[in-house]
Amino acid sequence: MSEITRRPAVRSSVTAGAVVLVVVLAAGSQSASALGFGAVGGLVFTVGLVTGRHRAVDVGALALFLGVVAGGLEATAVEATIVATVATVVAWDLAHGAIALGDQLGREAETRRLEAVRAFSSLLVGLLSGTVGYAVYVFGGSGQPVAAVVLLLVAAVLIVVGFGGGRAGSSRRRRARY
């Protein structure tokens, strides 16, 4: 029997990388500091994804999100801020899924359908969340500052981090005990 290659799943990794590019372009189109944070975050995120390190993916996603916040605070384009925020969370989720899938099943396993369902589900949840957030912004009250929307987005990301806090590196710890 051959050894399982415990590396992140290729399709999910490529998809997460493409979504990171969307984040960098959406946030970076608003300000230079957002582009800087996005570029650094994208690099750290990609290194974490290639090496299969949950913490590096988390740090990269945090830097990406800081770029989104910087872009949202410096510019007035709420739409780009919401798109970049949703894309950050989707990329983060896909990257963690790719790493976990590679750890559990290996890179050689046929996981096309599983990866497609995860990507579609993440995108659907992100689109619904972004739509609700934008609707609250548009219909909630005219003249609301962009900073209020950015703070709502920060709260949403903190909730996501809280839900996913115990999961980072858990499969690697289990494997190391045996």
C-alpha positions in Angstrom: 0.0 0.0 0.0 1.3 3.4 -0.9 1.7 6.3 1.6 -1.0 9.0 1.6 0.3 12.4 0.5 -1.1 14.6 3.3 -1.0 17.9 1.4 -3.9 20.3 0.9 -6.5 19.4 -1.8 -5.5 21.0 -5.2 -8.9 22.2 -6.5 -9.8 23.9 -3.2 -6.4 25.4 -2.9 -6.6 26.9 -6.4 -10.1 28.2 -5.7 -9.0 29.7 -2.4 -6.1 31.4 -4.2 -8.3 32.8 -6.9 -10.7 34.2 -4.2 -7.7 35.8 -2.4 -6.9 37.5 -5.7 -10.4 38.9 -5.7 -9.9 40.2 -2.2 -6.7 41.9 -3.1 -8.2 43.5 -6.2 -11.4 44.6 -4.5 -9.8 46.0 -1.4 -6.7 47.3 -3.2 -8.8 49.3 -5.7 -9.8 51.5 -2.8 -6.5 52.5 -1.2 -2.8 52.0 -1.2 -2.7 50.7 2.4 -5.4 48.2 1.6 -3.3 47.0 -1.4 -0.3 46.7 0.9 -2.1 44.7 3.6 -3.8 42.6 0.9 -0.5 41.8 -0.9 1.2 40.7 2.4 -1.9 38.8 3.5 -2.2 37.1 0.2 1.4 36.0 0.3 1.2 34.7 3.9 -2.2 33.0 3.1 -0.7 31.3 0.0 2.4 30.1 1.9 0.1 28.7 4.6 -2.1 27.0 2.0 0.9 25.5 0.1 2.5 24.2 3.3 -0.7 23.1 4.9 -0.4 25.3 8.0 -3.7 26.5 9.5 -2.1 29.3 11.5 -0.4 30.8 8.5 -3.7 30.7 6.6 -5.4 32.4 9.7 -2.7 35.1 9.8 -2.9 35.7 6.1 -6.7 36.0 6.2 -6.4 38.4 9.1 -4.0 40.6 7.1 -6.3 40.4 4.1 -9.2 41.5 6.3 -7.1 44.4 7.7 -6.6 45.5 4.1 -10.4 45.3 3.7 -10.9 47.4 6.8 -8.3 49.9 5.7 -9.9 50.2 2.3 -13.3 50.6 3.8 -12.2 53.3 6.2 -10.3 55.3 3.5 -12.9 55.0 0.7 -16.6 55.3 0.3 -17.3 52.3 -1.8 -19.3 50.1 0.5 -19.9 47.5 -2.3 -16.2 46.8 -2.7 -15.8 46.5 1.1 -18.6 43.9 1.4 -17.4 41.9 -1.6 -13.9 41.8 -0.2 -15.1 40.8 3.2 -17.2 38.0 1.9 -14.4 36.9 -0.3 -11.9 36.9 2.6 -14.2 34.6 4.7 -14.9 32.3 1.7 -11.1 32.0 0.9 -10.4 31.3 4.6 -13.1 28.6 4.7 -11.9 27.0 1.5 -8.3 27.0 2.6 -9.1 25.3 5.9 -11.2 22.8 4.0 -8.4 22.0 1.6 -5.9 21.5 4.4 -8.3 19.3 6.4 -9.3 17.3 3.3 -5.6 16.7 2.4 -4.9 15.6 6.0 -7.8 13.2 6.2 -8.0 11.7 2.7 -4.7 12.7 1.0 -4.1 14.6 -2.2 -4.6 11.6 -4.4 -8.2 10.9 -3.3 -11.0 11.8 -5.7 -12.7 14.7 -4.0 -14.1 16.8 -6.9 -17.7 16.6 -5.8 -16.9 17.2 -2.1 -14.8 20.3 -2.9 -17.5 21.6 -5.3 -20.2 21.3 -2.7 -18.0 23.0 -0.1 -17.1 25.9 -2.4 -20.7 26.3 -3.5 -22.0 26.3 0.1 -19.4 28.8 1.3 -20.2 31.1 -1.6 -23.9 30.8 -1.0 -23.6 31.6 2.7 -21.2 34.5 1.8 -23.5 35.9 -0.9 -26.5 35.7 1.4 -24.6 37.4 4.3 -23.3 40.1 2.0 -26.7 40.7 0.5 -28.3 41.1 4.0 -25.4 43.4 5.1 -25.8 45.5 2.0 -29.6 45.7 2.4 -29.2 46.8 6.0 -26.8 49.5 4.8 -29.1 50.7 2.0 -32.4 50.6 3.7 -31.3 51.0 7.4 -30.7 54.7 7.3 -29.4 57.1 4.9 -26.2 58.9 5.6 -24.7 56.1 7.7 -20.9 56.4 7.6 -18.8 53.7 6.0 -17.0 53.2 9.3 -20.3 51.8 10.8 -20.4 49.2 8.1 -16.7 48.3 8.6 -17.3 47.8 12.3 -20.2 45.5 11.6 -17.9 43.6 9.2 -15.2 43.4 12.0 -17.8 42.0 14.3 -18.8 39.4 11.8 -15.3 38.2 11.3 -14.7 38.0 15.0 -17.7 35.7 15.2 -16.3 33.5 12.4 -12.9 33.4 14.2 -14.7 32.4 17.5 -16.6 29.6 15.8 -13.5 28.2 14.1 -11.1 28.7 17.1 -10.7 25.1 18.3 -10.1 23.6 14.9 -6.7 24.8 13.8 -4.1 22.1 13.7 -6.3 19.5 15.5 -5.8 16.8 12.9 -2.0 17.3 13.0 -2.0 16.9 16.8 -4.1 13.7 16.6 -1.8 12.2 14.0 1.4 13.0 16.0 0.2 11.0 19.1 0.1 7.7 17.2 
